[in-house]
Amino acid sequence: MRQSRAVELIVGLFVAAGLGALFMLAMKVSNLSLVAQEDTYSVTAKFQNIGGLKVRSPVTLAGVTIGRVAVIQIDSQTYEAEVRMRIESQYDYLPEDTSASIYTAGLLGEQYIALEPGGAEVYLKEGDKIFLTQSALVLEELIGQFLYSKAAGES
């Protein structure tokens, strides 16, 4: 009887560890974090079309995640999407002429913002704006353009 209780305890610990691992995997996949990142600064950029970009999407520099999308809203004056990004303070050396592009991870993966540094000697700081932007490529528009160009070429 005593040996059975020890086995039950080990199985219970194993199941608890498995549930903990699943919880951590779910947090990682959904880009959620239990730890708030206080050491960041924010910059904004405007895009004509953000595609499927979401809050908490990654902001990358050379493929390395350096921040997250914090807020997405519509600018009522220009009707463009205004995206505010929180960038970790350790990356405070981005030139002010840095450009931002929206890309898709893989063919149908999540969208993210890729920053490409310029050559200015003045660096971005809290509240600055990125003026050089490239909107997301919408797969449906590309397929539509391809089909229309094929149809126009055949007639």
DSSP file (Angstrom, degrees, kcal/mol; ACC not computed):
  #  RESIDUE AA STRUCTURE BP1 BP2  ACC     N-H-->O    O-->H-N    N-H-->O    O-->H-N    TCO  KAPPA ALPHA  PHI   PSI    X-CA   Y-CA   Z-CA
    1    1 A M     >        0   0    0      0, 0.0     4,-1.5     0, 0.0     0, 0.0   0.000 360.0 360.0 360.0 -39.8    0.0    0.0    0.0
    2    2 A R  H  >  +     0   0    0      1,-0.2     4,-1.5     2,-0.2     5,-0.1   0.883 360.0  52.3 -65.5 -39.6    2.8    2.4    0.8
    3    3 A Q  H  > S+     0   0    0      1,-0.2     4,-1.9     2,-0.2    -1,-0.2   0.863 106.1  55.0 -65.6 -35.9    4.6    1.7   -2.5
    4    4 A S  H  > S+     0   0    0      1,-0.2     4,-2.3     2,-0.2    -1,-0.2   0.871 104.7  52.8 -64.7 -38.8    1.3    2.5   -4.3
    5    5 A R  H  X S+     0   0    0     -4,-1.5     4,-2.2     2,-0.2    -1,-0.2   0.882 108.1  51.2 -66.0 -38.6    1.1    5.9   -2.6
    6    6 A A  H  X S+     0   0    0     -4,-1.5     4,-2.2     2,-0.2    -2,-0.2   0.898 110.4  48.9 -65.5 -40.7    4.6    6.8   -3.7
    7    7 A V  H  X S+     0   0    0     -4,-1.9     4,-2.6     2,-0.2    -2,-0.2   0.916 110.5  50.9 -64.8 -42.6    3.8    5.9   -7.3
    8    8 A E  H  X S+     0   0    0     -4,-2.3     4,-2.6     1,-0.2    -2,-0.2   0.899 109.7  50.6 -61.1 -40.8    0.6    8.0   -7.2
    9    9 A L  H  X S+     0   0    0     -4,-2.2     4,-2.4     2,-0.2    -1,-0.2   0.912 111.0  48.0 -64.0 -43.0    2.6   10.9   -5.9
   10   10 A I  H  X S+     0   0    0     -4,-2.2     4,-2.3     2,-0.2    -2,-0.2   0.914 112.5  48.7 -64.8 -42.6    5.2   10.6   -8.6
   11   11 A V  H  X S+     0   0    0     -4,-2.6     4,-2.5     2,-0.2    -2,-0.2   0.907 110.7  51.6 -63.7 -40.9    2.5   10.4  -11.3
   12   12 A G  H  X S+     0   0    0     -4,-2.6     4,-2.4     1,-0.2    -2,-0.2   0.915 110.5  47.6 -62.0 -43.1    0.7   13.4   -9.8
   13   13 A L  H  X S+     0   0    0     -4,-2.4     4,-2.4     2,-0.2    -1,-0.2   0.890 111.3  51.9 -64.1 -38.7    4.0   15.4   -9.9
   14   14 A F  H  X S+     0   0    0     -4,-2.3     4,-2.2     2,-0.2    -2,-0.2   0.916 110.8  46.8 -63.8 -43.5    4.5   14.3  -13.5
   15   15 A V  H  X S+     0   0    0     -4,-2.5     4,-2.5     2,-0.2    -2,-0.2   0.902 111.9  51.1 -65.3 -40.8    1.0   15.4  -14.5
   16   16 A A  H  X S+     0   0    0     -4,-2.4     4,-2.3     1,-0.2    -2,-0.2   0.904 110.3  49.1 -63.8 -40.6    1.5   18.7  -12.8
   17   17 A A  H  X S+     0   0    0     -4,-2.4     4,-2.3     2,-0.2    -1,-0.2   0.896 110.7  51.1 -65.0 -39.2    4.8   19.3  -14.6
   18   18 A G  H  X S+     0   0    0     -4,-2.2     4,-2.3     2,-0.2    -2,-0.2   0.912 110.3  48.3 -63.8 -42.7    3.1   18.4  -17.9
   19   19 A L  H  X S+     0   0    0     -4,-2.5     4,-2.3     2,-0.2    -2,-0.2   0.895 111.0  51.4 -64.7 -39.2    0.3   20.9  -17.3
   20   20 A G  H  X S+     0   0    0     -4,-2.3     4,-2.3     2,-0.2    -2,-0.2   0.905 109.7  49.7 -62.6 -41.1    2.9   23.6  -16.3
   21   21 A A  H  X S+     0   0    0     -4,-2.3     4,-2.3     2,-0.2    -2,-0.2   0.902 110.4  50.0 -65.0 -41.1    4.8   22.9  -19.5
   22   22 A L  H  X S+     0   0    0     -4,-2.3     4,-2.4     2,-0.2    -2,-0.2   0.894 110.2  51.1 -63.2 -39.8    1.6   23.2  -21.6
   23   23 A F  H  X S+     0   0    0     -4,-2.3     4,-2.2     2,-0.2    -2,-0.2   0.929 111.2  46.9 -63.3 -45.2    0.7   26.5  -19.8
   24   24 A M  H  X S+     0   0    0     -4,-2.3     4,-2.1     1,-0.2    -2,-0.2   0.886 111.9  51.3 -64.7 -38.2    4.2   27.9  -20.6
   25   25 A L  H  X S+     0   0    0     -4,-2.3     4,-2.7     2,-0.2     5,-0.2   0.907 109.5  49.9 -64.4 -42.1    3.9   26.7  -24.2
   26   26 A A  H  X S+     0   0    0     -4,-2.4     4,-2.0     1,-0.2     6,-0.2   0.897 110.9  49.6 -63.6 -40.2    0.5   28.4  -24.6
   27   27 A M  H  <>S+     0   0    0     -4,-2.2     5,-2.3     2,-0.2    -1,-0.2   0.895 113.2  46.9 -65.1 -39.6    1.9   31.7  -23.2
   28   28 A K  H ><5S+     0   0    0     -4,-2.1     3,-1.2     3,-0.2    -2,-0.2   0.922 112.6  48.1 -69.2 -44.4    4.9   31.5  -25.6
   29   29 A V  H 3<5S+     0   0    0     -4,-2.7    -2,-0.2     1,-0.3    -1,-0.2   0.866 113.3  47.6 -65.5 -36.5    2.7   30.8  -28.6
   30   30 A S  T 3<5S-     0   0    0     -4,-2.0    -1,-0.3    -5,-0.2    -2,-0.2   0.336 111.2-120.5 -88.2   8.3    0.3   33.5  -27.8
   31   31 A N  T < 5 +     0   0    0     -3,-1.2     2,-0.3     1,-0.2    -3,-0.2   0.781  65.8 141.3  58.3  29.9    3.1   36.1  -27.2
   32   32 A L      < -     0   0    0     -5,-2.3     2,-0.4    -6,-0.2    -1,-0.2  -0.706  32.4-164.7 -98.5 154.8    1.9   36.6  -23.7
   33   33 A S        -     0   0    0     -2,-0.3     4,-0.1    -3,-0.1    -5,-0.0  -0.995  24.3-150.7-139.7 144.9    4.3   37.1  -20.8
   34   34 A L  S    S+     0   0    0     -2,-0.4     2,-0.6     1,-0.1    -1,-0.1   0.676  85.6  73.4 -83.8 -18.6    3.8   37.0  -17.0
   35   35 A V  S    S-     0   0    0      2,-0.0     2,-0.3     0, 0.0    -1,-0.1  -0.859  81.1-136.2-101.6 121.9    6.6   39.4  -16.5
   36   36 A A        -     0   0    0     -2,-0.6     2,-0.9     1,-0.1    -2,-0.1  -0.563  13.3-135.6 -76.0 136.0    5.9   43.1  -17.4
   37   37 A Q        +     0   0    0     -2,-0.3     3,-0.1     1,-0.2    -1,-0.1  -0.819  32.1 166.8 -95.4 106.2    8.7   44.7  -19.3
   38   38 A E        +     0   0    0     -2,-0.9     2,-1.7     1,-0.2    -1,-0.2   0.715  59.0  79.2 -88.9 -23.5    9.1   48.2  -17.8
   39   39 A D  S    S+     0   0    0      2,-0.0    50,-2.7    49,-0.0    51,-0.3  -0.462  74.6 105.3 -91.5  66.6   12.4   49.0  -19.4
   40   40 A T  E     -A   88   0A   0     -2,-1.7     2,-0.3    48,-0.3    48,-0.2  -0.857  53.2-146.2-135.1 168.2   11.1   50.1  -22.8
   41   41 A Y  E     -A   87   0A   0     46,-2.6    46,-3.4    -2,-0.3     2,-0.4  -0.962  21.2-128.8-133.0 156.2   10.5   53.1  -24.9
   42   42 A S  E     +A   86   0A   0     -2,-0.3    85,-2.7    44,-0.2    86,-0.5  -0.836  22.9 175.2-112.6 143.2    7.8   53.7  -27.4
   43   43 A V  E     -A   85   0A   0     42,-1.9    42,-3.2    -2,-0.4     2,-0.3  -0.949  17.7-142.5-133.7 156.3    7.9   54.9  -31.0
   44   44 A T  E     -Ab  84 129A   0     84,-2.1    86,-3.2    -2,-0.3     2,-0.3  -0.861  14.4-177.8-121.1 156.6    5.0   55.1  -33.5
   45   45 A A  E     -Ab  83 130A   0     38,-1.9    38,-3.2    -2,-0.3     2,-0.4  -0.987  18.5-136.2-148.3 148.2    4.7   54.5  -37.2
   46   46 A K  E     -A   82   0A   0     84,-0.7     2,-0.3    -2,-0.3    36,-0.2  -0.893  20.3-173.0-111.1 139.4    1.8   54.9  -39.7
   47   47 A F  E     -A   81   0A   0     34,-2.6    34,-2.4    -2,-0.4     3,-0.2  -0.955  29.2-140.2-129.7 147.1    1.0   52.3  -42.3
   48   48 A Q  S    S+     0   0    0     -2,-0.3     2,-0.3     1,-0.3    -1,-0.1   0.879  97.5   7.3 -68.3 -38.7   -1.5   52.3  -45.2
   49   49 A N        -     0   0    0     32,-0.1    87,-2.5    31,-0.1    -1,-0.3  -0.966  55.3-173.7-148.5 125.3   -2.4   48.7  -44.5
   50   50 A I    >   -     0   0    0     -2,-0.3     3,-2.0     1,-0.3     2,-0.1   0.428  25.3-160.9-100.1   1.0   -1.3   46.6  -41.5
   51   51 A G  T 3   -     0   0    0      1,-0.3    -1,-0.3    85,-0.2    87,-0.1  -0.362  69.7 -17.4  58.9-124.1   -2.9   43.3  -42.8
   52   52 A G  T 3  S+     0   0    0     -2,-0.1    59,-0.3     2,-0.0    -1,-0.3   0.076  91.4 145.3-103.1  22.8   -3.2   40.9  -39.8
   53   53 A L    <   -     0   0    0     -3,-2.0     2,-0.3    57,-0.1    59,-0.1  -0.372  28.5-170.1 -62.4 138.3   -0.8   42.7  -37.5
   54   54 A K    >   -     0   0    0     57,-0.3     3,-1.8    -2,-0.0    15,-0.2  -0.844  32.0 -82.8-128.4 162.7   -2.0   42.5  -33.9
   55   55 A V  T 3  S+     0   0    0     -2,-0.3    15,-0.2     1,-0.3    16,-0.1  -0.454 118.2  28.6 -60.9 139.0   -1.2   43.9  -30.5
   56   56 A R  T 3  S+     0   0    0     13,-2.7    -1,-0.3     1,-0.3    14,-0.1   0.434  85.5 144.6  81.3   5.6    1.8   42.0  -29.0
   57   57 A S    <   -     0   0    0     -3,-1.8    12,-2.3     1,-0.1    -1,-0.3  -0.427  57.6 -95.9 -66.6 150.1    3.2   41.1  -32.4
   58   58 A P  E     -C   68   0A   0      0, 0.0    55,-2.3     0, 0.0     2,-0.5  -0.329  25.5-151.6 -70.8 149.1    7.0   41.1  -32.5
   59   59 A V  E     -Cd  67 113A   0      8,-2.2     7,-3.1    53,-0.2     8,-1.3  -0.993  26.4-168.2-114.9 121.9    9.1   44.0  -33.5
   60   60 A T  E     -Cd  65 114A   0     53,-3.3    55,-3.4    -2,-0.5     2,-0.4  -0.783  24.9-162.8-118.5 156.4   12.4   42.7  -34.9
   61   61 A L  E >  S-Cd  64 115A   0      3,-2.3     3,-1.9    -2,-0.3    55,-0.1  -0.969  88.6 -16.4-132.9 116.7   15.8   44.1  -35.9
   62   62 A A  T 3  S-     0   0    0     53,-0.7     3,-0.1    -2,-0.4    54,-0.1   0.833 130.3 -53.1  55.2  35.1   17.8   41.8  -38.1
   63   63 A G  T 3  S+     0   0    0      1,-0.3     2,-0.5     0, 0.0    -1,-0.3   0.378 113.9 117.8  85.6  -4.4   15.5   38.9  -37.1
   64   64 A V  E <   -C   61   0A   0     -3,-1.9    -3,-2.3     2,-0.0     2,-0.5  -0.839  69.5-121.7 -99.0 129.1   16.0   39.5  -33.4
   65   65 A T  E     +C   60   0A   0     -2,-0.5    -5,-0.3    -5,-0.2     3,-0.1  -0.561  40.4 163.2 -70.6 119.3   12.9   40.4  -31.4
   66   66 A I  E     -     0   0A   0     -7,-3.1    22,-2.9    -2,-0.5     2,-0.3   0.398  60.7 -14.7-117.5  -1.6   13.6   43.7  -29.7
   67   67 A G  E     -CE  59  87A   0     -8,-1.3    -8,-2.2    20,-0.2     2,-0.3  -0.968  61.2-109.1-176.1-171.4   10.0   44.8  -28.8
   68   68 A R  E     -CE  58  86A   0     18,-2.1    18,-3.1    -2,-0.3     2,-0.4  -0.961  33.9-100.2-140.1 154.2    6.3   44.3  -29.2
   69   69 A V  E     + E   0  85A   0    -12,-2.3   -13,-2.7    -2,-0.3    16,-0.3  -0.652  38.0 179.6 -73.4 127.7    3.4   46.2  -30.8
   70   70 A A  E     +     0   0A   0     14,-3.2     2,-0.4    -2,-0.4    15,-0.2   0.855  59.2  10.5 -99.9 -44.6    1.6   48.0  -28.0
   71   71 A V  E     - E   0  84A   0     13,-1.6    13,-3.0   -17,-0.1     2,-0.4  -0.998  52.3-167.8-142.1 139.5   -1.3   49.8  -29.6
   72   72 A I  E     + E   0  83A   0     -2,-0.4     2,-0.3    11,-0.2    11,-0.2  -0.997  26.7 149.1-126.1 126.4   -3.0   49.8  -33.0
   73   73 A Q  E     - E   0  82A   0      9,-2.2     9,-4.0    -2,-0.4     2,-0.5  -0.944  44.8-102.4-148.6 168.9   -5.4   52.6  -33.8
   74   74 A I  E     - E   0  81A   0     -2,-0.3     2,-0.7     7,-0.2     7,-0.2  -0.823  27.2-131.5 -98.0 131.8   -6.7   54.6  -36.8
   75   75 A D     >  -     0   0    0      5,-3.0     4,-2.5    -2,-0.5     5,-0.4  -0.742  14.8-152.2 -79.5 117.7   -5.5   58.2  -37.3
   76   76 A S  T  4 S+     0   0    0     -2,-0.7    -1,-0.1     1,-0.2    -2,-0.0   0.692  90.4  50.7 -69.1 -17.7   -8.7   60.1  -37.8
   77   77 A Q  T  4 S+     0   0    0      1,-0.1    -1,-0.2     3,-0.1    -2,-0.0   0.889 125.7  20.6 -85.1 -42.5   -6.9   62.8  -40.0
   78   78 A T  T  4 S-     0   0    0      2,-0.1    -2,-0.2    -3,-0.0     3,-0.1   0.552  91.9-131.3-105.8  -9.8   -5.1   60.5  -42.4
   79   79 A Y     <  +     0   0    0     -4,-2.5     2,-0.3     1,-0.2    -3,-0.1   0.780  63.8 132.3  60.1  29.2   -7.2   57.3  -42.1
   80   80 A E        -     0   0    0     -5,-0.4    -5,-3.0   -31,-0.0     2,-0.5  -0.716  66.5-101.8-103.6 159.3   -4.0   55.3  -41.7
   81   81 A A  E     -AE  47  74A   0    -34,-2.4   -34,-2.6    -2,-0.3     2,-0.6  -0.699  32.6-153.8 -80.4 127.1   -3.2   52.7  -39.1
   82   82 A E  E     -AE  46  73A   0     -9,-4.0    -9,-2.2    -2,-0.5     2,-0.5  -0.914  10.6-166.3-105.3 121.5   -1.0   54.2  -36.3
   83   83 A V  E     -AE  45  72A   0    -38,-3.2   -38,-1.9    -2,-0.6     2,-0.5  -0.922   7.0-158.9-113.7 124.0    1.1   51.5  -34.6
   84   84 A R  E     -AE  44  71A   0    -13,-3.0   -14,-3.2    -2,-0.5   -13,-1.6  -0.900  13.4-163.7-102.4 127.6    2.8   52.2  -31.3
   85   85 A M  E     -AE  43  69A   0    -42,-3.2   -42,-1.9    -2,-0.5     2,-0.6  -0.873  14.5-144.3-112.4 141.3    5.7   49.9  -30.6
   86   86 A R  E     -AE  42  68A   0    -18,-3.1   -18,-2.1    -2,-0.4     2,-0.4  -0.931  22.6-168.9-103.4 116.7    7.4   49.3  -27.2
   87   87 A I  E     -AE  41  67A   0    -46,-3.4   -46,-2.6    -2,-0.6   -20,-0.2  -0.881  28.7-105.5-110.4 136.4   11.2   48.7  -27.8
   88   88 A E  E >   -A   40   0A   0    -22,-2.9     3,-2.1    -2,-0.4   -48,-0.3  -0.309  27.0-125.5 -61.1 140.1   13.5   47.4  -25.1
   89   89 A S  G >  S+     0   0    0    -50,-2.7     3,-0.9     1,-0.3    -1,-0.1   0.717 104.8  72.0 -63.1 -22.9   15.7   50.1  -23.8
   90   90 A Q  G 3  S+     0   0    0    -51,-0.3    -1,-0.3     1,-0.3     3,-0.1   0.694  94.4  57.4 -67.9 -14.5   18.9   48.1  -24.5
   91   91 A Y  G X   +     0   0    0     -3,-2.1     3,-0.5   -25,-0.2    -1,-0.3  -0.317  66.3 128.8-106.4  48.0   18.2   48.9  -28.2
   92   92 A D  T <   +     0   0    0     -3,-0.9    -1,-0.1     1,-0.2    -2,-0.1   0.179  50.9  83.1 -88.1  17.9   18.2   52.6  -27.8
   93   93 A Y  T 3   +     0   0    0     -3,-0.1    -1,-0.2    30,-0.1    32,-0.1   0.029  54.1 130.7-110.4  25.9   20.7   53.1  -30.6
   94   94 A L    <   -     0   0    0     -3,-0.5    30,-3.3    30,-0.2     4,-0.1  -0.693  61.3-119.2 -80.0 125.9   18.3   53.0  -33.5
   95   95 A P  B >   -H  123   0B   0      0, 0.0     3,-1.4     0, 0.0    28,-0.3  -0.238  19.3-117.0 -62.5 153.7   18.9   55.9  -35.9
   96   96 A E  T 3  S+     0   0    0     26,-2.8    27,-0.1     1,-0.3    33,-0.1   0.683 112.8  61.1 -69.5 -15.7   16.0   58.3  -36.4
   97   97 A D  T 3  S+     0   0    0     25,-0.3    -1,-0.3    33,-0.1     2,-0.1   0.028  75.1 139.9 -97.3  28.2   15.7   57.4  -40.1
   98   98 A T    <   -     0   0    0     -3,-1.4    34,-0.6    19,-0.1     2,-0.3  -0.449  44.6-139.7 -65.6 140.6   15.0   53.8  -39.3
   99   99 A S  E     -Fg 116 132A   0     17,-2.7    17,-2.7    -2,-0.1     2,-0.4  -0.764   7.8-149.5-105.1 154.2   12.4   52.3  -41.6
  100  100 A A  E     +Fg 115 133A   0     32,-2.7    34,-2.1    -2,-0.3     2,-0.3  -0.984  15.1 179.5-125.4 130.1    9.6   49.9  -40.5
  101  101 A S  E     -Fg 114 134A   0     13,-2.3    13,-3.2    -2,-0.4     2,-0.6  -0.958  24.6-131.4-128.5 147.5    8.1   47.2  -42.7
  102  102 A I  E     +F  113   0A   0     32,-1.7    35,-0.4    -2,-0.3     2,-0.3  -0.888  34.1 173.4-100.5 121.5    5.4   44.7  -42.0
  103  103 A Y  E     -F  112   0A   0      9,-2.5     9,-2.4    -2,-0.6     2,-0.5  -0.770  28.3-123.9-121.1 166.8    6.3   41.1  -43.0
  104  104 A T  E     -F  111   0A   0     -2,-0.3     2,-0.8     7,-0.2     7,-0.2  -0.951  22.4-125.6-113.4 132.0    4.7   37.7  -42.6
  105  105 A A  S  > S-     0   0    0      5,-2.8     4,-0.9    -2,-0.5     3,-0.2  -0.660  81.8 -25.2 -74.8 110.5    6.6   34.9  -40.9
  106  106 A G  T  4 S-     0   0    0     -2,-0.8    -2,-0.1     1,-0.2     0, 0.0  -0.290 106.6 -53.5  76.1-169.0    6.4   32.1  -43.6
  107  107 A L  T  4 S+     0   0    0      1,-0.2    -1,-0.2    -2,-0.0    32,-0.1   0.901 136.9   7.9 -74.3 -41.0    3.6   32.0  -46.2
  108  108 A L  T  4 S+     0   0    0     -3,-0.2    -1,-0.2    -4,-0.0    -2,-0.2   0.115 101.4 121.5-127.8  20.7    0.7   32.2  -43.8
  109  109 A G  S  < S-     0   0    0     -4,-0.9    -3,-0.1     1,-0.2     2,-0.0   0.028  71.3 -64.5 -76.5-173.2    2.4   32.9  -40.4
  110  110 A E        -     0   0    0     -6,-0.1    -5,-2.8     1,-0.1     2,-0.3  -0.337  53.2-115.8 -72.1 155.5    1.9   35.8  -38.0
  111  111 A Q  E     + F   0 104A   0    -59,-0.3   -57,-0.3    -7,-0.2     2,-0.3  -0.653  35.6 175.3 -94.0 150.8    2.8   39.3  -39.1
  112  112 A Y  E     - F   0 103A   0     -9,-2.4    -9,-2.5    -2,-0.3     2,-0.5  -0.938  31.8-108.3-146.8 166.0    5.5   41.3  -37.5
  113  113 A I  E     -dF  59 102A   0    -55,-2.3   -53,-3.3    -2,-0.3     2,-0.5  -0.888  26.6-159.8-102.9 126.5    7.3   44.6  -37.9
  114  114 A A  E     -dF  60 101A   0    -13,-3.2   -13,-2.3    -2,-0.5     2,-0.4  -0.925   7.1-152.3-106.5 125.6   10.9   44.5  -39.1
  115  115 A L  E     -dF  61 100A   0    -55,-3.4   -53,-0.7    -2,-0.5   -15,-0.2  -0.783   6.7-166.1 -96.9 139.7   13.0   47.6  -38.4
  116  116 A E  E     - F   0  99A   0    -17,-2.7   -17,-2.7    -2,-0.4   -55,-0.0  -0.967  21.3-130.0-126.2 114.8   15.8   48.5  -40.7
  117  117 A P        -     0   0    0      0, 0.0   -19,-0.1     0, 0.0   -21,-0.1  -0.288  18.4-153.5 -68.1 146.0   18.3   51.1  -39.3
  118  118 A G        -     0   0    0    -23,-0.2   -20,-0.1     2,-0.1   -22,-0.0   0.053  30.1 -97.7 -93.8-151.6   19.2   54.1  -41.4
  119  119 A G  S    S+     0   0    0    -22,-0.1   -21,-0.0    -2,-0.0   -23,-0.0   0.322  71.6 126.5-119.1   7.6   22.4   56.1  -41.2
  120  120 A A        -     0   0    0      1,-0.1    -2,-0.1     2,-0.1   -23,-0.0  -0.263  54.4-142.4 -67.4 154.7   21.5   59.1  -39.1
  121  121 A E  S    S+     0   0    0    -26,-0.1     2,-0.4     2,-0.1    -1,-0.1   0.494  80.2  84.6 -95.9  -4.6   23.5   59.9  -36.0
  122  122 A V  S    S-     0   0    0    -29,-0.0   -26,-2.8     1,-0.0   -25,-0.3  -0.839  75.0-140.2 -97.4 135.4   20.5   61.0  -33.9
  123  123 A Y  B     -H   95   0B   0     -2,-0.4   -30,-0.1   -28,-0.3     2,-0.1  -0.618  17.8-100.7-100.3 154.4   18.8   58.1  -32.2
  124  124 A L        -     0   0    0    -30,-3.3     2,-0.3    -2,-0.2   -30,-0.2  -0.393  45.0-179.9 -65.4 145.5   15.1   57.3  -31.7
  125  125 A K    >   -     0   0    0      1,-0.1     3,-2.3    -2,-0.1   -84,-0.0  -0.842  41.0 -45.1-139.0 177.6   13.8   58.2  -28.2
  126  126 A E  T 3  S+     0   0    0     -2,-0.3   -83,-0.2     1,-0.3    -1,-0.1  -0.159 124.6   9.2 -48.5 126.1   10.5   58.0  -26.3
  127  127 A G  T 3  S+     0   0    0    -85,-2.7    -1,-0.3     1,-0.2   -84,-0.2   0.397  91.9 139.4  85.4  -2.1    7.6   59.3  -28.4
  128  128 A D    <   -     0   0    0     -3,-2.3   -84,-2.1   -86,-0.5     2,-0.4  -0.215  44.8-129.2 -70.5 166.0    9.4   59.6  -31.7
  129  129 A K  E     -b   44   0A   0    -86,-0.2     2,-0.6   -33,-0.1   -84,-0.2  -0.920   1.9-139.1-119.5 144.3    7.9   58.6  -35.0
  130  130 A I  E     -b   45   0A   0    -86,-3.2   -84,-0.7    -2,-0.4   -33,-0.1  -0.908  19.5-178.3 -99.2 120.9    9.2   56.4  -37.8
  131  131 A F        +     0   0    0     -2,-0.6     2,-0.9   -33,-0.2    -1,-0.1   0.735  61.7  76.7 -95.6 -24.5    8.3   58.0  -41.1
  132  132 A L  E     +g   99   0A   0    -34,-0.6   -32,-2.7     2,-0.0     2,-0.3  -0.776  65.8 157.5 -90.7 105.9    9.7   55.5  -43.5
  133  133 A T  E     -g  100   0A   0     -2,-0.9     2,-0.4   -34,-0.2   -32,-0.2  -0.930  32.9-157.2-131.3 153.7    7.2   52.6  -43.6
  134  134 A Q  E     -g  101   0A   0    -34,-2.1   -32,-1.7    -2,-0.3     3,-0.1  -0.993  25.0-133.2-129.0 123.6    6.2   49.8  -45.9
  135  135 A S        -     0   0    0     -2,-0.4   -85,-0.2   -34,-0.2   -33,-0.1  -0.125  33.3 -82.6 -71.4 170.0    2.7   48.3  -45.5
  136  136 A A        -     0   0    0    -87,-2.5     2,-0.6   -35,-0.1   -85,-0.2  -0.415  37.8-121.2 -71.3 145.8    1.8   44.7  -45.3
  137  137 A L        -     0   0    0    -35,-0.4     2,-0.7    -2,-0.1    -1,-0.1  -0.807  24.8-143.5 -85.8 123.5    1.5   42.7  -48.5
  138  138 A V     >  -     0   0    0     -2,-0.6     4,-1.9     1,-0.2     3,-0.5  -0.806   0.5-150.2 -93.8 119.6   -2.0   41.3  -48.6
  139  139 A L  H  > S+     0   0    0     -2,-0.7     4,-2.4     1,-0.2     5,-0.2   0.851  95.3  55.7 -58.1 -38.8   -2.0   37.8  -50.2
  140  140 A E  H  > S+     0   0    0      1,-0.2     4,-2.4     2,-0.2    -1,-0.2   0.891 107.3  49.7 -64.0 -38.9   -5.5   38.1  -51.5
  141  141 A E  H  > S+     0   0    0     -3,-0.5     4,-2.7     2,-0.2    -1,-0.2   0.904 110.7  49.9 -66.1 -40.6   -4.6   41.4  -53.4
  142  142 A L  H  X S+     0   0    0     -4,-1.9     4,-2.3     2,-0.2    -2,-0.2   0.917 111.9  47.2 -63.9 -43.2   -1.5   39.7  -54.9
  143  143 A I  H  X S+     0   0    0     -4,-2.4     4,-2.7     2,-0.2    -2,-0.2   0.913 112.4  50.8 -64.7 -41.5   -3.5   36.7  -56.1
  144  144 A G  H  X S+     0   0    0     -4,-2.4     4,-2.6     2,-0.2    -2,-0.2   0.915 110.6  48.2 -62.0 -43.7   -6.2   39.0  -57.5
  145  145 A Q  H  X S+     0   0    0     -4,-2.7     4,-2.3     1,-0.2    -1,-0.2   0.896 112.3  50.0 -63.5 -39.2   -3.6   41.1  -59.4
  146  146 A F  H  X S+     0   0    0     -4,-2.3     4,-2.1    -5,-0.2    -2,-0.2   0.928 112.3  46.4 -64.3 -44.9   -2.0   37.9  -60.7
  147  147 A L  H  X S+     0   0    0     -4,-2.7     4,-2.6     1,-0.2    -2,-0.2   0.907 113.3  48.6 -66.1 -41.4   -5.4   36.5  -61.9
  148  148 A Y  H  X S+     0   0    0     -4,-2.6     4,-2.6     2,-0.2    -1,-0.2   0.887 111.2  50.1 -66.7 -37.7   -6.4   39.8  -63.5
  149  149 A S  H  X S+     0   0    0     -4,-2.3     4,-1.7    -5,-0.2    -1,-0.2   0.881 112.2  48.0 -68.6 -35.7   -3.1   40.1  -65.3
  150  150 A K  H  X S+     0   0    0     -4,-2.1     4,-1.5     2,-0.2    -2,-0.2   0.916 113.2  47.8 -66.6 -43.0   -3.4   36.6  -66.6
  151  151 A A  H  X S+     0   0    0     -4,-2.6     4,-1.2     1,-0.2    -2,-0.2   0.897 112.7  48.3 -65.5 -40.1   -7.0   37.3  -67.7
  152  152 A A  H  < S+     0   0    0     -4,-2.6    -1,-0.2     1,-0.2    -2,-0.2   0.840 110.0  53.2 -69.1 -32.7   -6.0   40.5  -69.4
  153  153 A G  H  < S+     0   0    0     -4,-1.7    -1,-0.2     1,-0.2    -2,-0.2   0.795 107.5  51.2 -71.7 -29.1   -3.1   38.7  -71.2
  154  154 A E  H  <        0   0    0     -4,-1.5    -1,-0.2     1,-0.2    -2,-0.2   0.772 360.0 360.0 -81.0 -26.5   -5.4   36.0  -72.6
  155  155 A S     <        0   0    0     -4,-1.2    -1,-0.2    -5,-0.1    -2,-0.2   0.478 360.0 360.0 -91.0 360.0   -8.0   38.3  -74.1
